[in-house]
């Protein structure tokens, strides 16, 4: 890479406050677009040095590009960030309400009515109570995809809504998490961090459900929830890539012909 172009790229990236991963992505994008401009000028008969200088000149002021990145590639203006934060809070509360709060309320109502049967947690008649190993085995699935395959292959045994909620629903529930986490927190721009967060959050929900006896611990739920978070992350990255490409295309045309 031409030293002049590299210095130009470094100055732009150093003016941005973002993760190291994002900075590397931006460097690659800038280099690619500047290289294309340089090749066009080389084709017109310019020397290597002249083509590099012309490409940098046409691309424009670093300050303008830094500002463009801040406003376009990272739409983190205060109103947008606040809106996304509010949406994240609403989403988080909704998920907790569906998976924990509503179930706790139902259990409390049943207990107040004197009903001993628990619709969420099965206790075998001959067991020795909550801490009996058999009780935990009845209410836990540690075999990946065991229940998911059963729901699909034996769907006629179950209510269609129940099958949907425990398969597609478990995936869809965590898709917003995969979009909002990397949008709000730079740490989750890395795939490994986002995937780990999806697994951890889902595991905690499953653990709370079985401890409070408002649900069963199912490894399939963790897998499907995590898959949903990953799908959301890929959507976030795709939207960001498209937005970035559109920005670069418009900026290149504008600066090349001004």
MARKOL-618613 format. One line per 4 residues: number of its first residue (from 0); their letters; for each residue z, y, x of C-alpha. Coordinates in nm, 2 decimals. Last residue first. Layout:
BEGIN
NUM) A) Z Y X; ...
This chain:
BEGIN
257) XXXX) -0.72 1.79 -1.65; -0.93 1.48 -1.63; -0.72 1.24 -1.43; -0.39 1.38 -1.55
253) XXXX) -0.45 1.33 -1.92; -0.63 1.00 -1.88; -0.36 0.86 -1.66; -0.08 0.99 -1.88
249) XXXX) -0.23 0.84 -2.20; -0.28 0.50 -2.03; 0.06 0.51 -1.87; 0.24 0.58 -2.20
245) XXXX) 0.05 0.31 -2.38; 0.13 0.06 -2.11; 0.50 0.16 -2.12; 0.51 0.13 -2.50
241) XXXX) 0.34 -0.21 -2.48; 0.58 -0.33 -2.21; 0.89 -0.20 -2.39; 0.78 -0.37 -2.71
237) XXXX) 0.73 -0.69 -2.52; 1.06 -0.66 -2.34; 1.25 -0.60 -2.67; 1.06 -0.89 -2.84
233) XXXX) 1.15 -1.11 -2.54; 1.52 -1.01 -2.58; 1.51 -1.09 -2.95; 1.36 -1.43 -2.88
229) XXXX) 1.64 -1.49 -2.62; 1.91 -1.39 -2.87; 1.76 -1.62 -3.13; 1.76 -1.91 -2.88
225) XXXX) 2.12 -1.84 -2.81; 2.20 -1.87 -3.18; 2.00 -2.19 -3.19; 2.18 -2.35 -2.89
221) XXXX) 2.53 -2.23 -3.00; 2.47 -2.35 -3.36; 2.35 -2.69 -3.22; 2.67 -2.73 -3.03
217) XXXX) 2.85 -2.74 -3.36; 3.22 -2.66 -3.40; 3.31 -2.68 -3.76; 3.41 -2.40 -3.99
213) XXXX) 3.70 -2.21 -4.14; 3.97 -2.42 -3.98; 4.12 -2.13 -3.78; 4.07 -2.31 -3.45
209) XXXX) 3.74 -2.46 -3.57; 3.59 -2.12 -3.67; 3.73 -1.93 -3.37; 3.57 -2.18 -3.13
205) XXXX) 3.24 -2.16 -3.30; 3.25 -1.78 -3.29; 3.35 -1.78 -2.92; 3.07 -2.02 -2.84
201) XXXX) 2.82 -1.79 -3.01; 2.94 -1.49 -2.82; 2.93 -1.68 -2.49; 2.58 -1.83 -2.54
197) XXXX) 2.43 -1.50 -2.64; 2.60 -1.32 -2.35; 2.48 -1.58 -2.10; 2.12 -1.54 -2.23
193) XXXX) 2.14 -1.16 -2.20; 2.28 -1.17 -1.84; 2.02 -1.43 -1.73; 1.74 -1.23 -1.88
189) XXXX) 1.83 -0.91 -1.69; 1.80 -0.60 -1.90; 2.14 -0.69 -2.03; 2.33 -0.48 -1.77
185) XXXX) 2.13 -0.17 -1.88; 2.33 -0.17 -2.21; 2.21 -0.01 -2.53; 1.85 -0.14 -2.54
181) XXXX) 1.94 -0.46 -2.36; 2.21 -0.54 -2.62; 2.01 -0.42 -2.92; 1.71 -0.65 -2.90
177) XXXX) 1.88 -0.98 -2.82; 2.16 -0.91 -3.07; 1.90 -0.84 -3.34; 1.76 -1.19 -3.28
173) XXXX) 2.11 -1.35 -3.32; 2.10 -1.42 -3.70; 1.74 -1.52 -3.70; 1.81 -1.83 -3.49
169) XXXX) 2.10 -1.95 -3.70; 1.91 -1.88 -4.02; 1.61 -2.09 -3.90; 1.83 -2.40 -3.87
165) XXXX) 2.17 -2.40 -4.04; 2.09 -2.13 -4.29; 1.75 -2.30 -4.38; 1.91 -2.64 -4.44
161) XXXX) 2.19 -2.49 -4.65; 1.94 -2.29 -4.85; 1.73 -2.61 -4.92; 2.04 -2.80 -5.05
157) XXXX) 2.08 -3.12 -4.86; 1.98 -3.48 -4.89; 1.61 -3.41 -4.92; 1.62 -3.24 -4.58
153) XXXX) 1.67 -3.57 -4.40; 1.43 -3.52 -4.11; 1.50 -3.15 -4.08; 1.87 -3.14 -4.14
149) XXXX) 1.92 -3.45 -3.93; 1.72 -3.31 -3.64; 1.94 -3.00 -3.65; 2.26 -3.21 -3.67
145) XXXX) 2.19 -3.40 -3.36; 2.02 -3.12 -3.18; 2.26 -3.13 -2.88; 2.54 -3.38 -2.92
141) XXXX) 2.88 -3.21 -2.91; 2.93 -3.20 -3.29; 3.28 -3.12 -3.40; 3.47 -3.14 -3.72
137) XXXX) 3.52 -3.52 -3.75; 3.59 -3.54 -3.38; 3.86 -3.28 -3.42; 4.02 -3.47 -3.70
133) XXXX) 4.01 -3.79 -3.51; 4.19 -3.63 -3.22; 4.49 -3.55 -3.44; 4.61 -3.20 -3.38
129) XXXX) 4.54 -3.09 -3.74; 4.72 -3.37 -3.91; 4.81 -3.73 -3.85; 4.49 -3.86 -4.01
125) XXXX) 4.48 -4.12 -4.29; 4.31 -3.89 -4.55; 4.05 -3.75 -4.30; 4.07 -3.37 -4.27
121) XXXX) 3.74 -3.20 -4.32; 3.70 -2.82 -4.24; 3.49 -2.57 -4.43; 3.53 -2.67 -4.79
117) XXXX) 3.91 -2.71 -4.74; 4.08 -2.91 -5.02; 4.45 -2.82 -5.06; 4.41 -2.59 -5.36
113) XXXX) 4.74 -2.41 -5.44; 4.56 -2.10 -5.58; 4.70 -1.89 -5.30; 4.56 -2.14 -5.05
109) XXXX) 4.21 -2.13 -5.21; 4.21 -1.75 -5.21; 4.32 -1.75 -4.84; 4.04 -1.99 -4.75
105) XXXX) 3.78 -1.78 -4.93; 3.90 -1.47 -4.75; 3.89 -1.64 -4.41; 3.54 -1.76 -4.48
101) XXXX) 3.42 -1.41 -4.57; 3.58 -1.27 -4.25; 3.45 -1.53 -4.00; 3.07 -1.61 -3.99
97) XXXX) 2.93 -1.37 -4.25; 3.18 -1.09 -4.19; 3.15 -1.13 -3.81; 2.77 -1.11 -3.84
93) XXXX) 2.79 -0.80 -4.06; 3.04 -0.63 -3.84; 2.82 -0.68 -3.54; 2.51 -0.56 -3.72
89) XXXX) 2.69 -0.24 -3.84; 2.82 -0.17 -3.50; 2.48 -0.23 -3.34; 2.31 0.00 -3.60
85) XXXX) 2.57 0.27 -3.51; 2.49 0.23 -3.14; 2.11 0.24 -3.21; 2.15 0.56 -3.40
81) XXXX) 2.37 0.71 -3.13; 2.12 0.61 -2.86; 1.83 0.76 -3.07; 2.02 1.08 -3.13
77) XXXX) 2.13 1.11 -2.76; 1.79 1.05 -2.61; 1.76 0.70 -2.47; 1.40 0.64 -2.54
73) XXXX) 1.36 0.48 -2.19; 0.99 0.45 -2.14; 0.90 0.76 -2.34; 1.15 1.04 -2.29
69) XXXX) 1.30 0.94 -1.95; 0.97 0.81 -1.83; 0.79 1.13 -1.92; 1.07 1.34 -1.75
65) XXXX) 1.02 1.14 -1.43; 0.64 1.18 -1.47; 0.66 1.55 -1.51; 0.90 1.58 -1.21
61) XXXX) 0.67 1.37 -1.00; 0.38 1.61 -1.06; 0.04 1.48 -1.13; -0.15 1.15 -1.13
57) XXXX) -0.46 1.34 -1.03; -0.30 1.46 -0.70; -0.17 1.11 -0.62; -0.51 0.96 -0.68
53) XXXX) -0.68 1.24 -0.48; -0.45 1.19 -0.18; -0.51 0.81 -0.18; -0.88 0.85 -0.21
49) XXXX) -0.89 1.10 0.07; -0.68 0.88 0.30; -0.90 0.57 0.23; -1.22 0.77 0.27
45) XXXX) -1.42 0.89 -0.03; -1.75 0.74 -0.13; -1.73 0.75 -0.51; -1.62 0.38 -0.50
41) XXXX) -1.32 0.49 -0.29; -1.24 0.73 -0.57; -1.24 0.46 -0.83; -1.04 0.23 -0.60
37) XXXX) -0.77 0.50 -0.56; -0.74 0.54 -0.94; -0.69 0.16 -0.98; -0.44 0.16 -0.69
33) XXXX) -0.25 0.45 -0.86; -0.22 0.25 -1.18; -0.11 -0.07 -1.01; 0.14 0.11 -0.78
29) XXXX) 0.29 0.29 -1.08; 0.34 -0.03 -1.27; 0.49 -0.21 -0.98; 0.73 0.07 -0.90
25) XXXX) 0.83 0.09 -1.27; 0.91 -0.29 -1.27; 1.11 -0.25 -0.95; 1.31 0.04 -1.10
21) XXXX) 1.37 -0.16 -1.42; 1.52 -0.45 -1.21; 1.73 -0.21 -1.01; 1.88 -0.07 -1.34
17) XXXX) 1.82 0.28 -1.46; 1.88 0.64 -1.37; 1.54 0.77 -1.26; 1.47 1.03 -0.99
13) XXXX) 1.46 0.76 -0.72; 1.17 0.60 -0.91; 0.96 0.91 -0.89; 1.03 0.98 -0.52
9) XXXX) 0.96 0.61 -0.43; 0.62 0.62 -0.61; 0.51 0.93 -0.42; 0.63 0.78 -0.09
5) XXXX) 0.44 0.46 -0.16; 0.12 0.65 -0.25; 0.14 0.85 0.07; 0.21 0.53 0.27
1) XX) -0.09 0.35 0.13; 0.00 0.00 0.00
